[in-house]
Amino acid sequence: MLTVSHDRAEESIEAKALWFRSLSLQERMDLLCWFTDLAWSSYSRIARLKDAEQTSGRIRVLAEAQR
């Protein structure tokens, strides 16, 4: 029987990735904008950080780090 859980400890990284992949491109972009707006509103100094550097190319996470 399938049940709904609200316990974050029961969510695997794979389940989160599967949920994210199920979103449309528009929904993913909406989330990106929402998180960006949240960061700006919570930490307005973020735009003035001088040590930030751009990355060249893409970054891919292959495995979750062991704790």
C-alpha positions in Angstrom: 0.0 0.0 0.0 1.3 3.4 -0.9 1.2 6.1 1.7 2.1 9.8 1.9 4.9 10.8 4.3 5.9 14.3 5.4 9.1 13.2 6.9 12.1 14.6 5.0 14.4 11.9 6.4 12.5 9.4 4.3 13.2 11.2 1.0 16.1 9.8 -0.9 18.2 11.9 -3.3 17.0 9.6 -6.1 13.3 10.3 -5.2 14.1 14.1 -5.3 15.8 13.8 -8.6 12.9 11.8 -10.1 10.5 14.5 -8.9 12.6 17.3 -10.4 12.9 15.4 -13.7 9.1 15.1 -13.8 8.7 18.9 -13.9 8.4 20.7 -17.2 11.1 23.1 -18.3 8.8 26.0 -17.4 8.3 24.6 -13.9 12.0 24.1 -13.4 12.7 27.7 -14.5 10.0 29.0 -12.1 11.8 27.2 -9.3 15.1 28.6 -10.3 13.6 32.1 -10.3 12.0 31.5 -7.0 15.2 30.3 -5.3 17.1 33.2 -6.8 14.5 35.7 -5.5 14.7 34.0 -2.1 18.5 34.3 -2.0 18.4 38.0 -3.0 15.7 38.8 -0.4 17.5 36.9 2.4 21.1 38.0 1.6 21.1 41.2 -0.4 24.9 41.5 -0.2 25.2 38.5 -2.5 25.6 40.8 -5.6 28.5 42.6 -4.1 30.7 39.5 -3.3 34.0 40.0 -4.9 35.5 36.5 -4.7 32.8 34.9 -6.8 34.2 33.4 -10.0 32.4 31.9 -13.0 32.9 28.3 -13.9 33.8 27.3 -17.4 31.7 24.4 -18.6 29.2 22.3 -16.8 29.3 20.7 -13.4 27.9 17.2 -12.9 27.4 15.5 -9.5 28.1 11.8 -9.9 27.5 10.6 -6.4 26.4 11.9 -3.0 29.3 12.4 -0.6 29.6 10.0 2.3 28.8 11.5 5.7 
